Amino acid sequence: MLRFLFFCFLTASAAANESVWNAKSEAGKVEEGAECRITVSDQAGGQLIPFRIIVKGSDGKFADGSGRNVYKDGRFFADGETLVKVPAGKTEFHISRGPEYVPLDFSFEIPEGHRVEIKAELFRWISLEERGWYGGDNHVHAKHDEHTPIKTDLSYAVLQARANGLSFITEAGSNVSYDQLEALNRPDFAVRHCGEIRPGPYVGHLNPAGLFEPFEESFYENLIKRPLPAQAIFAEVHKRGGAVIHTHALMPRHQLHWMGAAEAWSDAISGQTAHLLDVDANHTELLWFAMLNAGARIGVSGHTDAALGRDNTPTPGDNRVYCRADRHDYAAFVDAMRRGRTMATNGGPLFAFLSIGEAGPGDTMKVPGYPAKVRLEVESLAKVQSAGIYLNGERKIAWDVREQLGSLKFEGTLEIPADRDCWVNARVQDVNGKWCLTSPVFFEGRKKAAKDPAAAILFEISNATRFADLSRNFFAHVIATVRAPEKIKEVELLRDGEVWKSYESKAGNQLPSDGKIPVTGMWDNYSDGHIWHPAPETPQHFQGDAQVLETGWYSVRVRTNKRTLRSDAVRFEKENPLSHSLSAAKLLAHETELNLWGYGADVEHATIRPPLVKGSWWYPKDIFWRTSGRFGERDFRLGWPTEQPVERFRASSN
């Protein structure tokens, strides 16, 4: 019998901080093609560990060693070992276990009829848990859909999370049984089921980590039958010991209806926010910064919204939150989220540890009478591109990293304004586009002055119903919020610069005939109506719907007891043959302005035959979005496509 021995390292001469592999091959063990048995262990401890793996055969196809089918990029997951069948020839392997381990990429020729034993040892270059940080994902669906290409369940969801280096996940609701959930918990891994909450359109979805029992249906329906329903949910979840995360905050990017955290704009103004906001991209980061500048005490989080039965979904922890806790315990993680003791990454391997004096992320301190000492420790497996400290959204300290990697330490001093509350956080990014954001350290001004005025106006014209259906009718949806003690006296809908609809707070509420809350009420079609909150006598918030029938430039004007505010204008054309939405949102706070424009078109309007339950309208074929604004002297603009003409939008001045 012929025997072949392969022994290979990641590089020609393996250093102490590299993952390694070796392979032993025996001929005549397989009748057709070849077979690979792969075991993966921790290089230091020698114990077998869960891992994520992609095996690509010489035929260009991905091999499956899970029996559950592979994802589109070829990945599957195994606990310590796996067996795959491949054709003879060059075979490629990629093995990883999250950002704390050095991944392995290698390939070699496998002869026909051979069985290959591959032993991989992954090097753990850092342990976040030893530093008191525990990584998790609060938005994981083990099996979101009833019928799926990946044969998944709760156990496979947990395996994926462990194989991606997480300490915990919060399962957000699936078509699975939860009877065996407790058995999936381990001393080094925690899983809990806390169902995602979807209160209604123009509110956003919420992940209530630590809320193990769902609200009783009648209680929940009464809880959300009000303007700003998320605020009622925040209060109740907090009362029950949980933490609330506003998830996929700008999803879809081009419109305000349904999944995105539309209410978060108003919550920031009124000062009643979720504990954390999931940041998943630069434009969401800007929304978070603007909310903080409006006075919100909200920490940062990361999530995937992984629907693990779908073959194009991310792995739990590809975006993640890290919680600073004194022990490996889910209750301790929830407590850290409630306190804002978090940082978020888009998967690493890059980490930032911020301290200002004795304070860290989530802590609050008085403004010192001298420049604050800032310390930032960065750990990175790749070269670092930037490392900075931000004060109220402006980068105040930028260190020259010169593409260094490994353990980096930076120190500096920062002048903190004494006359107002403010916040400081850190942001680092590597040359591969991986980033890490810390939650802020909050400073309380020495002089307790009245809070600055702040406001938000959200405006959309679309033919979406109160759920994920399409209607034959277009409605204008208006949300306006100001910070107390400022009051809204009148909200005006303008068409071509002239008043089209006017709503005065002294005239009171006008609810639709079905009694549903305007804008945010759930189910069925919209009809004209409006409501003031907390009451017409104390109008800090307005929600209203009005049917749109004519072509023109539409905008919103808000008159308060102190000033006049205007939304940006959108161009509605009734001749447009497609179902579509036009969105314009604005948040104004101290030295801060955030603007969002969005357009999305879907099916031909004439094809709609109610009830149309498409469930696809928020992923239309033709979209445009732009986020722009300023923080102090920092101006920004993001969007897609970058060259798209913006003839459907006009900016206002406030």
Residue pairs with C-beta under 8 A, 6 or more apart in sequence:
1 26
1 27
1 28
2 27
2 28
3 24
3 25
3 26
3 27
4 24
4 25
4 26
4 27
4 111
4 114
5 23
5 24
5 25
6 22
6 23
6 24
6 25
6 108
6 116
7 22
7 23
8 21
8 22
8 23
8 106
8 108
9 18
9 20
9 21
10 18
10 19
10 20
10 21
10 102
10 104
10 105
10 106
11 18
14 20
17 102
17 123
17 125
18 102
18 123
19 43
19 95
19 101
19 102
19 103
19 104
19 120
19 121
19 122
19 123
20 43
20 104
20 120
20 121
20 123
21 93
21 95
21 104
21 106
21 118
21 119
21 120
21 121
22 118
22 119
23 108
23 116
23 117
23 118
23 119
24 116
24 117
25 110
25 111
25 114
25 115
25 116
25 117
26 114
26 115
26 116
26 117
27 111
27 113
27 114
28 113
29 35
29 113
29 114
29 115
30 85
30 113
30 114
30 115
31 113
32 113
33 85
33 86
33 87
33 88
33 112
33 113
34 85
34 86
34 87
34 88
34 91
34 110
34 111
34 112
34 113
34 114
34 115
34 116
35 83
35 84
35 85
35 86
35 114
35 115
35 116
36 55
36 63
36 83
36 84
36 85
36 86
36 91
36 110
36 115
36 116
36 118
37 81
37 82
37 83
37 115
37 116
37 117
37 118
38 53
38 55
38 65
38 78
38 81
38 82
38 83
38 84
38 93
38 95
38 118
38 119
38 120
39 48
39 80
39 81
39 117
39 118
39 119
39 120
40 48
40 49
40 51
40 53
40 78
40 80
40 81
40 95
40 97
40 120
40 121
40 122
41 47
41 48
41 49
41 80
41 119
41 120
41 121
41 122
42 49
42 121
42 122
42 124
43 121
43 122
43 123
43 124
44 123
44 124
48 79
48 80
48 81
49 80
49 97
49 122
50 77
50 78
50 79
50 80
50 97
50 159
50 162
50 163
51 77
51 78
51 80
51 95
51 96
51 97
51 120
51 122
51 163
52 75
52 76
52 77
52 95
52 96
52 97
52 98
52 160
52 163
52 164
52 315
53 65
53 75
53 76
53 77
53 78
53 82
53 93
53 94
53 95
53 96
54 62
54 70
54 73
54 74
54 75
54 76
54 92
54 93
54 94
55 62
55 63
55 65
55 74
55 84
55 86
55 91
55 92
55 93
56 62
56 63
56 74
56 91
56 92
56 93
57 63
57 86
57 87
57 89
57 91
58 86
58 87
58 88
58 89
58 90
58 91
59 87
59 89
62 70
62 74
63 70
63 84
63 85
63 86
64 70
64 76
64 84
65 76
65 78
65 82
65 83
65 84
66 76
66 77
66 78
66 82
66 156
67 151
68 76
68 150
68 151
68 152
68 156
69 76
69 149
69 150
69 151
69 311
70 76
70 311
71 150
71 311
71 312
71 313
72 311
72 312
75 315
76 82
77 156
77 159
77 160
77 163
78 159
78 163
79 159
79 162
79 163
86 110
88 110
88 111
88 112
88 113
88 114
89 109
89 110
90 107
90 108
90 109
90 110
91 107
91 108
91 109
91 110
92 105
92 106
92 107
93 104
93 105
93 106
93 107
93 118
94 103
94 104
94 105
95 103
95 104
95 120
95 122
96 103
96 104
96 122
97 103
97 122
97 163
97 164
97 165
98 135
98 163
98 164
98 165
98 166
98 317
98 348
99 165
99 345
99 347
99 348
99 349
99 350
99 381
100 124
100 125
100 126
100 127
100 128
100 165
100 348
100 349
101 122
101 123
101 124
101 125
101 165
102 122
102 123
102 124
102 125
102 381
103 122
104 120
104 122
110 116
125 349
125 381
126 349
126 351
126 379
128 134
128 135
128 322
128 351
129 167
129 328
131 353
132 324
132 325
132 326
133 322
133 323
133 324
133 343
133 351
134 167
134 168
134 322
134 323
134 325
134 328
134 333
135 165
135 166
135 167
135 168
135 317
135 320
135 321
135 322
136 166
136 167
136 168
136 169
136 170
136 317
136 320
136 321
136 322
136 323
136 333
137 161
137 166
137 169
137 170
137 302
137 303
137 304
137 306
137 316
137 317
137 319
137 320
137 321
138 169
138 170
138 172
138 194
138 207
138 209
138 245
138 247
138 301
138 303
138 321
138 337
139 170
139 172
139 196
139 207
139 245
139 247
139 248
139 278
139 303
139 304
139 305
139 306
140 157
140 161
140 169
140 170
140 171
140 172
140 304
140 306
140 308
140 316
141 171
141 172
141 173
141 174
141 305
141 306
141 307
141 308
141 309
142 152
142 153
142 154
142 156
142 157
142 171
142 174
142 176
142 308
142 309
143 152
143 153
143 174
143 175
143 176
143 307
143 308
143 309
144 173
144 174
144 175
144 307
144 308
144 309
144 310
145 175
145 307
145 309
145 310
146 175
148 309
148 310
149 309
149 310
149 311
150 308
150 309
150 310
150 311
152 308
152 309
153 176
154 171
154 174
154 176
154 177
154 178
154 180
154 181
154 184
154 191
155 180
155 184
156 308
157 169
157 171
157 191
157 308
157 316
158 169
158 184
158 189
158 191
160 308
160 315
160 316
161 168
161 169
161 189
161 191
161 316
161 317
162 189
163 315
164 315
164 316
164 317
164 318
165 317
166 189
166 316
166 317
166 320
167 188
167 189
167 190
167 328
167 333
168 189
168 190
168 191
168 192
168 330
168 333
169 190
169 191
169 192
169 316
169 317
170 191
170 192
170 193
170 194
170 207
170 209
171 181
171 191
171 192
171 193
171 194
172 194
172 195
172 196
172 207
172 305
173 193
173 195
173 196
178 193
181 191
181 192
181 193
184 191
185 191
187 328
188 328
190 328
190 329
190 330
190 333
192 209
192 210
192 212
192 330
193 212
194 207
194 208
194 209
194 210
194 211
194 212
194 242
195 208
195 211
195 214
196 205
196 206
196 207
196 247
197 205
197 206
197 207
197 208
197 233
198 205
198 206
199 206
199 224
199 229
199 230
199 233
199 520
199 522
200 224
200 229
200 466
200 517
200 520
200 521
200 522
201 257
201 258
201 464
201 466
201 467
201 519
201 520
201 522
202 256
202 257
202 258
202 262
202 263
202 458
202 460
202 477
202 479
202 519
202 520
203 229
203 230
203 261
203 262
203 263
203 520
204 230
204 246
204 247
204 248
204 249
204 259
204 260
204 261
204 262
204 263
204 264
205 246
205 247
205 248
205 259
205 261
206 230
206 233
206 244
206 245
206 246
206 247
206 274
207 244
207 245
207 247
207 278
207 303
208 233
208 237
208 242
208 243
208 244
208 245
209 242
209 243
209 244
209 245
209 333
209 334
209 337
210 237
210 240
210 241
210 242
210 243
210 330
210 331
210 334
211 237
211 240
211 242
214 220
215 223
215 236
223 229
223 232
223 233
223 236
224 232
224 233
224 522
225 517
225 521
226 232
226 517
226 533
227 517
227 519
227 520
227 531
227 533
227 541
227 543
228 263
228 266
228 267
228 270
228 272
228 520
228 533
228 541
229 263
229 517
229 520
230 246
230 263
230 264
230 267
230 274
231 263
231 267
231 270
231 272
233 244
234 244
234 267
234 272
234 273
234 274
234 275
235 272
237 243
237 244
238 244
238 275
238 338
241 334
242 334
243 275
243 276
243 334
243 337
243 338
244 274
244 275
244 276
245 274
245 275
245 276
245 277
245 278
245 301
245 303
245 337
246 261
246 264
246 273
246 274
246 276
246 277
246 278
247 261
247 278
247 303
247 305
248 259
248 260
248 261
248 278
248 280
248 303
248 305
249 260
249 261
249 264
249 277
249 278
249 279
249 284
249 287
249 288
250 260
250 261
250 281
250 283
250 284
250 287
250 596
250 627
251 259
251 260
252 259
252 260
252 598
252 600
252 618
252 619
252 623
253 283
253 598
253 623
253 625
253 627
253 640
254 581
254 583
254 598
254 599
254 600
254 620
254 623
254 624
254 625
255 460
255 462
255 581
255 583
255 598
255 600
255 618
256 262
256 458
256 460
256 477
256 583
256 585
256 596
256 598
257 460
257 462
257 464
257 477
257 581
257 618
258 464
258 468
258 618
259 618
261 277
261 287
262 458
262 479
262 585
263 520
264 273
264 274
264 277
264 287
264 291
265 287
265 291
265 456
265 458
265 479
265 481
265 585
265 587
266 456
266 458
266 479
266 481
266 541
267 273
267 274
267 291
267 296
268 290
268 291
268 292
268 294
268 295
268 296
268 298
268 454
268 456
268 587
268 589
269 294
269 295
269 454
269 455
269 456
269 481
269 482
269 483
269 587
269 589
270 481
270 483
270 484
270 540
270 541
271 295
271 296
271 483
273 291
273 296
273 297
273 298
274 298
275 298
275 299
275 337
275 338
275 340
276 298
276 299
276 300
276 301
276 321
276 337
276 340
276 342
277 284
277 287
277 288
277 291
277 298
277 299
277 300
277 301
278 284
278 301
278 302
278 303
278 319
278 344
279 285
279 288
279 300
279 301
279 302
279 344
279 437
280 302
280 303
280 319
280 346
282 638
283 627
283 638
285 437
286 594
286 627
286 629
286 636
286 638
287 594
287 627
288 298
288 300
289 390
289 393
289 631
290 393
290 587
290 589
290 592
290 594
290 629
290 631
291 298
291 587
292 298
292 392
292 393
292 423
292 440
293 392
293 393
293 589
293 590
293 591
293 592
293 631
294 454
294 456
294 483
294 587
294 589
294 592
295 421
295 451
295 454
295 483
295 589
297 340
297 442
298 340
299 337
299 339
299 340
299 341
299 342
299 361
299 362
299 439
299 440
300 321
300 342
300 343
300 344
300 425
300 437
300 438
300 439
301 321
301 337
301 342
301 344
302 319
302 320
302 321
302 344
302 345
302 346
303 319
303 320
303 321
304 313
304 314
304 315
304 316
304 317
304 318
304 319
304 320
305 314
306 313
306 314
306 315
306 316
306 318
307 313
308 316
317 347
318 346
318 347
319 344
319 345
319 346
319 347
320 344
320 345
320 347
321 337
321 342
321 343
321 344
322 342
322 343
322 344
322 345
322 351
323 332
323 333
323 336
323 337
323 341
323 342
324 336
324 341
324 342
324 360
324 361
324 362
325 332
325 333
325 335
325 336
325 341
326 332
336 342
336 362
339 362
340 361
340 362
340 439
340 440
341 360
341 361
341 362
341 363
341 439
342 361
342 362
342 438
342 439
343 351
343 352
343 361
343 436
343 437
343 438
343 439
344 436
344 437
345 351
345 434
345 435
345 436
345 437
346 433
346 434
346 435
347 434
348 381
348 434
348 436
349 380
349 381
349 382
349 434
350 378
350 379
350 380
350 381
350 382
350 384
350 428
350 429
350 430
350 434
350 435
350 436
351 378
351 379
351 380
351 436
352 376
352 377
352 378
352 387
352 426
352 427
352 428
352 436
352 437
352 438
353 376
353 377
353 378
353 379
353 438
354 360
354 361
354 374
354 375
354 376
354 389
354 425
354 426
354 438
354 441
355 374
355 375
355 376
356 365
356 372
356 373
356 374
356 375
356 414
356 424
356 441
357 365
357 368
357 372
357 373
359 365
359 441
360 441
361 425
361 438
361 439
361 440
361 441
362 439
362 440
362 441
363 441
363 442
364 441
364 442
364 443
364 444
365 441
365 442
365 443
365 444
366 443
366 444
366 446
367 416
367 417
367 418
367 422
367 443
367 444
367 445
367 446
368 416
369 418
371 413
371 414
371 415
371 416
372 413
372 414
372 415
372 416
372 424
373 411
373 412
373 413
374 389
374 397
374 411
374 412
374 413
374 414
374 424
375 409
375 410
375 411
376 387
376 389
376 399
376 409
376 410
376 411
376 426
376 428
377 407
377 408
377 409
377 410
378 384
378 387
378 401
378 407
378 408
378 409
378 410
378 428
379 406
379 407
379 408
380 405
380 406
380 408
380 428
380 430
381 405
382 405
382 430
382 431
382 432
382 434
383 403
383 404
383 405
383 430
383 431
384 401
384 403
384 404
384 405
384 408
384 428
384 429
384 430
384 431
385 401
385 403
385 429
385 430
385 431
386 398
386 401
386 427
386 428
386 429
387 398
387 399
387 401
387 408
387 410
387 426
387 427
387 428
388 395
388 396
388 397
388 398
388 399
388 426
388 427
388 428
389 395
389 396
389 397
389 412
389 414
389 424
389 425
389 426
390 396
390 424
390 425
390 426
390 427
391 414
391 416
391 422
391 423
391 424
392 422
392 423
392 591
392 592
392 631
392 632
393 592
393 631
393 632
393 634
394 631
394 632
394 633
394 634
395 427
395 634
396 414
397 410
397 412
397 414
399 410
399 412
401 408
403 431
405 430
414 424
416 422
416 424
416 443
417 445
418 445
418 446
418 447
419 445
419 446
419 447
419 449
420 445
420 447
420 449
420 452
420 590
421 442
421 443
421 444
421 445
422 442
422 443
422 445
423 440
423 441
423 442
423 443
424 440
424 441
424 443
425 437
425 438
425 439
425 440
425 441
426 436
426 437
426 438
427 435
427 436
427 437
427 438
428 435
428 436
429 435
429 436
451 483
452 589
452 590
453 482
453 483
453 486
453 562
453 563
453 588
454 482
454 483
454 587
454 588
454 589
454 590
455 480
455 481
455 482
455 483
455 486
455 558
455 560
455 565
455 587
455 588
456 479
456 480
456 481
456 585
456 586
456 587
456 588
457 478
457 479
457 480
457 481
457 556
457 558
457 565
457 566
457 567
457 585
457 586
458 477
458 478
458 479
458 480
458 583
458 584
458 585
458 586
459 476
459 477
459 478
459 479
459 554
459 555
459 556
459 567
459 568
459 570
459 583
459 584
459 585
460 476
460 477
460 581
460 582
460 583
460 584
461 474
461 475
461 476
461 477
461 548
461 554
461 570
461 572
461 581
461 582
462 474
462 475
462 477
462 580
462 581
462 582
462 583
463 470
463 471
463 472
463 473
463 474
463 475
463 579
463 580
463 581
463 605
463 608
464 470
464 471
464 581
464 617
465 471
465 524
465 525
465 526
466 516
466 521
466 522
466 523
466 524
466 525
466 526
467 522
467 523
467 524
468 613
468 614
468 615
468 617
468 618
469 610
469 611
469 612
469 613
469 614
469 617
470 579
470 602
470 603
470 608
470 612
470 614
470 617
471 525
471 526
471 608
471 610
472 605
472 608
472 610
473 525
473 526
473 547
474 547
474 548
474 549
474 572
474 574
475 526
475 545
475 546
475 547
475 548
476 493
476 545
476 546
476 547
476 548
476 554
477 519
477 526
477 544
477 545
478 491
478 493
478 519
478 530
478 542
478 543
478 544
478 545
478 546
478 556
479 519
479 541
479 542
479 543
480 488
480 491
480 541
480 542
480 556
480 558
480 565
481 540
481 541
481 542
482 488
482 540
482 541
482 558
482 560
482 565
483 540
484 538
484 540
486 540
486 560
486 561
486 562
487 505
487 538
487 539
487 540
487 560
487 561
488 505
488 532
488 539
488 540
488 541
488 542
488 558
488 559
488 560
489 504
489 505
489 506
489 539
489 559
489 560
489 561
490 502
490 503
490 504
490 505
490 558
490 559
491 502
491 503
491 530
491 542
491 544
491 556
491 557
491 558
491 559
492 499
492 500
492 501
492 502
492 503
492 556
492 557
492 558
492 559
493 499
493 500
493 501
493 502
493 546
493 554
493 555
493 556
494 500
494 553
494 554
494 555
494 556
494 557
494 569
495 550
495 552
495 553
495 554
496 552
496 553
497 553
500 554
501 546
503 530
503 542
503 544
505 532
505 536
505 537
505 539
505 542
506 536
507 536
508 532
508 536
509 530
509 531
509 532
509 536
510 528
510 529
510 530
510 531
511 517
511 518
511 529
511 531
512 518
512 526
512 527
512 528
512 529
512 545
513 527
514 524
514 527
516 522
516 523
516 524
516 529
517 531
517 543
518 529
518 530
518 531
518 543
518 544
518 545
519 543
519 544
519 545
520 543
526 545
526 547
527 545
527 547
528 545
528 546
528 547
529 544
529 545
530 542
530 543
530 544
530 545
531 542
531 543
531 544
532 539
532 541
532 542
533 539
533 540
533 541
533 542
533 543
534 540
534 541
542 558
548 554
548 572
548 574
549 574
550 574
551 572
551 573
551 574
551 575
552 571
552 572
553 569
553 570
553 571
553 650
554 569
554 570
554 571
554 572
555 566
555 567
555 568
555 569
555 570
555 584
555 650
555 652
556 566
556 567
557 564
557 565
557 566
557 567
558 564
558 565
558 566
565 588
565 654
566 652
566 653
566 654
567 584
567 585
567 586
567 652
568 584
568 586
568 595
568 597
568 649
568 650
568 651
568 652
569 584
569 649
569 650
569 652
570 582
570 583
570 584
570 597
570 648
570 649
571 582
571 647
571 648
571 649
571 650
572 582
576 601
576 605
577 604
577 605
577 606
578 601
578 602
578 603
578 604
578 605
578 622
579 601
579 602
579 603
579 604
579 605
579 608
579 617
580 599
580 600
580 601
580 602
580 620
581 598
581 599
581 600
582 598
582 599
582 648
582 649
583 596
583 597
583 598
583 599
584 595
584 596
584 597
584 598
584 649
585 594
585 595
585 596
586 593
586 594
586 595
586 596
586 652
586 654
587 593
587 594
588 654
591 630
591 631
591 632
592 629
592 630
592 631
592 632
593 629
593 630
593 654
594 627
594 629
595 626
595 627
595 628
595 629
595 651
596 625
596 626
596 627
597 624
597 625
597 626
597 639
597 646
597 649
598 623
598 624
598 625
598 626
599 622
599 623
599 624
599 625
599 648
599 649
600 618
600 620
600 622
600 623
600 624
601 620
601 621
601 622
601 623
602 614
602 616
602 617
602 620
602 621
603 614
603 617
623 640
624 639
624 640
624 641
624 644
624 646
624 648
625 639
625 640
626 637
626 638
626 639
626 646
626 649
627 636
627 637
627 638
627 639
628 635
628 636
628 637
628 638
628 639
629 635
629 636
630 636
